[in-house]
Amino acid sequence: MPASALPRRRFTLAGALLIAGLLSVACGSDDSTEATSIEPALTPTTTATTPAGDDTEPAAAVDAEASDDSSERAEVTIRVAGGSEMAVPVTTEGILALDEFAAQLLLILGVTPQASVQIFGDEANNIVLADAGIATLEPQNVELVATESPALIIGTNTPFNTDQVPLLEEIAPTVIPEVSSREWRDVLRAVAAVTGTSGRAEEIIDRIDGRLADLADAVGDSANAGATLSILTDRGDGTIFALTAPAVPGVIAEELGLARPPDQLDADQTSGGFLMLSQELLPDQQADITVSLEGELFTGGASLFDNPLYPGSPTEAAVLGALWSTETPLSVWWMLADYEAILLGDGQGNTFDDTLDLWNELTS
């Protein structure tokens, strides 16, 4: 498969807090000595629609004829959550973001939302919003949204948002794009159509895909060409989670030519991107390179590398689970930077202190 673009065979998690809920629910079950597949809460697994390099028209939420940048076009037709279509005014003014991820997409497109509801508590997004001077609102408070008097409301497709649509529609047109793949490119393109910034969206997509292609070439020429990669997180309670091949980091790993332990291949893509394991199975996850997803949200302070059953790897790196478990332009860019450091650099992932540097690289 060419490394010219991230393929569309992936899953999407709307935010890191959804993962936290998933992990806490899963870890409440009895320990098992067998690998158990689980599906992410709230955001279902998505399967292949258009492989990289395929000429098939991609899944989209936008009327293709209406998605061009054009000052003459006053409206665009968008498929919204639930499957219906609505005509939406094309504007960059008076937009309220219904969550931090929607706010991120708007800012990437050069559109400044007048405020953003804060649902997920994602630290990287919070840093970006604070730097941009975006006011944040408490979640699920329609009255607060009304005080902002927005001309348009845009959110990502999660139940936190869709449950409020009837009330929000009384305030302003509310757009929660629905794309069949729920893939970051398609969501970005849908928001770009509403804001008349489709050219900027394609620029960002090309930048990310170009970095992936360059990294794949560099890894292929490095000592880590064809290495095995294990992506794990230790909950600190005897439960281990593995990020499997359909997860975004797994898709990138495949593009980089990296192999995975058998449990993490998930050839039939039934794991939803995460696999729950008892820690007794840790030796089966051994690889040339082990990446540990860390952060209070994921581990409560535990570290995979301190687990006495962890078999060790020649290369070990800790990364932020909050970024490696979401699928947005910023998180994909972040993962690529982490992979570059791990495979070609100093071997360590980025921290929240690097957020604005990575953001500026992506958006400049």
N, C-alpha and C positions, 0 to 999 in steps of 0.2 A: 504493500500500500504506500503510495507516495506521501511524503511528509509535508506536502504543500498546504495542508489545511487539517485542522482537527476534524476527524470524522464525526458523523452525526449519531453514532451508536453510543449513547450515553444516558446517564440518569441526571436528574436535577434535584437539588435540595434547596428549598427556598431560603434557608438561612441557618446559621449555626445553632440558634435556639431550638430549631426543629430537631436537629441532631441530638441535642442534649436531652430532649424529651424522649427520643427514640432510644437512646442509650439507657436512660433511667428505667424505661419500661422493660426493655430487654433484659437488663441486669436484675430485674426483680424476679425473673424466672429461675427455676432450678438449674444448677450447674449441669452441664452435659459433657461427656467425653467425646462427643461427635460434633463435627461442624454442623451448624444450623443456619439456614439462610433466613434472613428477615427482610422486610420491605420497608423503606423509609416512610415514616408517618407523614401524612398530609400531601406529599408530593410523589406520585407513583413513578415507578420505573418507566423509561421510554426506550423504545427499541429503534432499530435502524430505519431511517427514512431515505437518506441520500448519502452514500459514501463519498469520501473525498474524491474529486475527479469525475464523479458521475454527472452527466448532463441533465439528469432528471430535475424538473423544477422543484426547489425545496419547499418544505412546508412553510406556510406563512400566514400571518393574521391580517395581511393588508391587501386591499385591492391593488394589484400590481400596477395598473394604469394610474392609480392615484398616489403612488409612493415616490414619484420623482420630485425633486426640489423644484418648486414653481410658485412664484408669487401670485400667479393667476388662479391658483386652485384654492378655494376657500374651505373645502371639506375633503375628508378622506374616509373611506369605508373600512372599518376595523371589525374583525371577528373578536368578540369579547367573551369573557368567562361565561360558560353555559352554552356557547355555540351560536348565539345570535349575532347578527351584524348590526352595527350602528354607524351613522354618519357623524363624524367628529370634526369640529372646526380645527383647521390647522393653525396653530399658534405657538409662540414661545413665551407669551406673557400670562401672568396670573395663574401659573400652574402650581398646584399643591401636590407634593409626593405623598402617597399613602403609606410608604415605608421607606427605609433607608436604601434598599436596593433600587427602588424606582428613582430615588433622588440621585444615586450614583449614575444610573443610566442617563438621566437628564444632564448632569454635569459633564459627563463624558462627551455628550453631544453639543456642549457649549451653551446649554440652556440652564439658567439659574432658577430653581424652584423658589417660590416665596416662603415656603416652609416645608418641613418633612415630619410626618408622624414617625415616632421611634418605637418600632415593634420588636426588633430582634436584639437590640443591644450589641450589635456587631462593632467591635472596637475600631477596626480599620475604617469602616464606613463613618463612624463617629468622628474620627480624626479628620477625614476628608471634609465632612460637613462643617465641622468647626472651623477649619481653615478657610472654607468658602463663605463663612458667616451665615450659614443657613440655620434659621430658628427651628427647634425641634418641639414637637407636641407629644403629649402622652398618648398611649395607644387606646383605640376603641372608645374615643370620646368625640362623638359627632358634633357636640356643641362647640368644642374647641375648633374643629374644622370650620364650622359655620362662621365663627368670629373672624376667620381669615378672608372670608368673602372671595374664594377662588373663582376664576373663570373656567377652570378645567381641573379635574382630579385624575391623577394617573397612579396606578399601583401595580404590583406584581401579583401573580395568580396564586394566592394562598387563602385558606378559609378565614384568616384574620381579616382579610379585605373583602372577599366576596360576600360574607355574611352581612356586611354593612351597606352594600350597594343600594338597596331600596331607599335607605335614609339619606345616603350621600347624594343620590340623584335629585333629591329635593333641594340640594345646595348648588350643585353644578353638574354638568355632564361628567360622568365617571367612567374612565377607560381602564379596564383590566384586560390587557391583551391575552387571547388564548391562541397558542400556536400548537400544532399537533405534536411537534417534537419537544416543546418547552426547552429549546436549546438557546444558549445565550445569544447567538447571532440573530435568530429569528425574533427574540424578544427585543433586542436592540433595534432591529429594523422596524418593528412595529411602533416603538416609541419614536423613532426617527421620522416615520411617516406622519405621525400626529404633529410633530414639531417642525416639519419641513426641512429636516437635516439629514436626509438620506445619504448625501455625499459624505458627510462627516462619519456616518456609521460605517460606510464601506472603507473609509480611510483607517478607522480603528481595527476593523476586521482584518484588513490586509496587513496592518502592522503586527498584529498578534500572530497571524498565520506565517508571516515572514520570519518572525523570531523563532517560531517552532521549526521551520524548515532549516534555518541557519544552525540551530542547536542540534538538530538531528544529524546534519552533516558533520558537525564538530565532534559529537559523541561517537559517530561511526568511525572517525579517525583517531579516537582516543583509546587509552588502556581499558576503558569501561565499555567498549563496544561489545554488545551481546551479553553483558553481565546480567545476573539475576537480581531482582529487586523485590523486597518484601516491605509492605506498608501496613503498619500495625499501630494500635493504641491500647494501652493497659489501663483498665478502669480502676485498678487498685483493689478490686474485690474478688479476684480470681477469674475475672472475665476479660477476654481479649477480643478486640474487634480488628478485622482485617479489611482494608479497602481493596475491593476486587477489580477485575479488569473493566467492567462497565462504568465504574466511577471515573470522574474526570481525570484524576491523577493517573489512573490505570490506562485510560485512553492515550494520554500523553506518553506514558511509559512505552506503550506499544509502538507509537510513532517514532520514539527514540531508539527502537530496536532492542529494548530490554526484555528479558524473560521474567516470568513470575513463578513462585512456588505453585504446585498443582492446585492447592485449595483456593488460591487467589486468581486462578484463570477464569473460572465461572463461564465456561464455554457456552452454556445454554442461557446465560444472563438471567438467572432466577434469584440472585442474591439481592437485587436492588442496589448493588454497589457496596454493601456492607455484609460481612460474614461474622457471626458471633461464634467464638471458640472458647473452650475451657483452656486454662493456661497449661494444662498437661499436653496440649497439642502444639505448644510453642516450638519444640524442636523440629516439627515438620515445616515450620515457616522459615527455616534458615535460608539465607541468600548471601550473595556477594555484598549486597548493599541493603541495609535495613534503615528505613525511615520511620521514626516514631512521631505520631501526631500527638502533640502535647498542648497544655494550657488547662487552666482550672475548669473550663467548660467541659473538657473531655475527660480529664483524669483525676480531678480533685487534688492535684499535686503529685500523683504517682508518675513514675517514669518506667517505661518498658525496660530500659537498660539496667535498672536496679532489680528487676525480677530474677530470682535465683534460677528459674527455669528457662530464662532467655538464653539461647545457645551461642550468641555472639555472632558478629559479622566483621569482615575485614574493614568495611566502611560503615560507619554509623552516623546518622544525622537526625537532629530534632527539628521539627517544623511546627508551625502553628496550625492546629487542627481546625480552627475557625475559618481559615482561608482555604485549606485543602478539602473542605467538605462543602463548599458552595461553588456555584457556577455563575460567575459574572465576568465581565471583561477584566476587572481589577484582579479577581481571584485567579483567573487563568494566567494573567500576566505575572502575578506573584508566584504561582507554581513554576512557571517557566524560569523565573529568576532563581528560585530555590533549586530546581533541577540543574541549572547551569553551575551553581555554587557546589552542589553535591558531587556532580559528575566531572566537573572540569576545574573547580576552584578550591576554596578552603574547606569544603565539606560540610558547611553549616547553613541552615536556612535563615531567612530574614526574620526580623522581629518587628514589633509594632513601631519601633523607632525608625524603621525604614519606610514606613507607609507613604509619606509624602514624596520621598525620592522616587519610589516605584510609581506612584500616581502621576508625577510629573513626567517620568519617562513615557508612560502610556499616552498621556493626553497632550503633550507638547507638540 
